[in-house]
Amino acid sequence: MNPKQTLRRVRRWTLFFIVGLVLSGATAIPLVTELNWLAKLTGARALLETPASTNAPAWAAWLVKVQATLQEIDNKHPILFYGTAGWPSGISSLPLHSSARCGIRFAMRGFTISG
């Protein structure tokens, strides 16, 4: 294989991995925010609230119900969603965010962190 072919192959693999990293980063959106965007994009709530001669599609009712449930759980128990949005906003910051937002104490290596 000549140097030009090798360079082209390295560039293709690099591009492949960059695209993969971008796509994996797109899934690091918090669940509640992601579901709110999906409901807005599809117009699910509008389909349920608009009077029509036929019933709203079942998927719209399901989506709005899941959205409301996730929002309620996030309001009552926000700690449940830490770690569901990828590494940067999840597990690595769990002790700091949880103690600050919920007033929960964490014992880490003999020290207590409180918010």
N, C-alpha and C positions, 0 to 999 in steps of 0.2 A: 504494500500500500504506500503510495507516495505521500509527501507532506501535505499537499493540497486536500487529498481525500481524508487524511487524518484530521486536519483542521476542520473540515466540513462536518465530519462525523462528531467531533467534540462539540462543535457549535449546536448541532441538532440535539444532542443529548442534554446540553446545558439548557437550551430552550425548552425541551421536554420537562426538565425538572423545575424550571422557573414557572411554567404553566401549572404544573402540579402543585407547587407551593401556593400560588395565587388561588387556585381552586380550593385547596384545603383551608386557606385562610378565610375564604368566603363562608365556610360552614361554622366559623367561630362567632357567629351572631347569637346573642342571648335568645333563648326560646321565646320569651314573651314578645320581644321586639320583632323577631322573625315572624311570629304568628300574626302580630298586628299588621305588618307589611303585607302578608299573604291575604288577610281578610280585606284589607283596603284595595289591593291589586285586583282581587276577584270580585269585589263588590258584594260579598256574601251578606253583610248586615243589611245593605240596601235591598237585596232580594227578599229578605225576611220581613222588612218593615214596610215595603211597598205593597199596597193592596192590589191583588191581581185576581183574575178569574180562576187561576190554578194555584196550587200550593207551590211554595218555594222548593227548589231542589233539595234533596236529602243531604247532599254534601255541604250546602250552605248552612243548613241548620246545625250539622255536626261541627263545622268549622267555627261558627259563632259560639257554640256551647263549649268547645275546647278552649277557645280564646278567653271566654269569661272565666272558666275554671282555672286556667293558668294565671290569669290576672289576680283572682281571689287568693290563690295559693301564694303567689308572689307577695301580695300585701300582708298576709298573715304569717307566712313562714319563708322569708326571703333566703334563708340559709340553704334551703333545698335546691336552689338553682345555681349555687356556686359549684363550678366544675363542669357545668353543662355547656359552657361556651368556649371551650378550648383551654389550652394551658395558660396563656397570658392572663386572662381575666378569671381563671378558675382556681385550680388547686394551689398554684404558687402564691396567691394572695388570700387564701382562705382564712388563716388566723387573723390577719389584720382587718379585712373587711367585715368578717363575721363579728368580731368583738366590737368594732366601732359601730356597726349598724344595728346589731341586735342586743348589745350589752352583755354578750356571753363571755364568760371567762374561759381561757384556754391555758392548760398547764403544759408547758413545753420545756422539757429538760430541767424541771424543777422551778421554773419561773412562771408566774401567772401574768397573763396579759389581759387587761380589762379595758373596756371602752368607755 
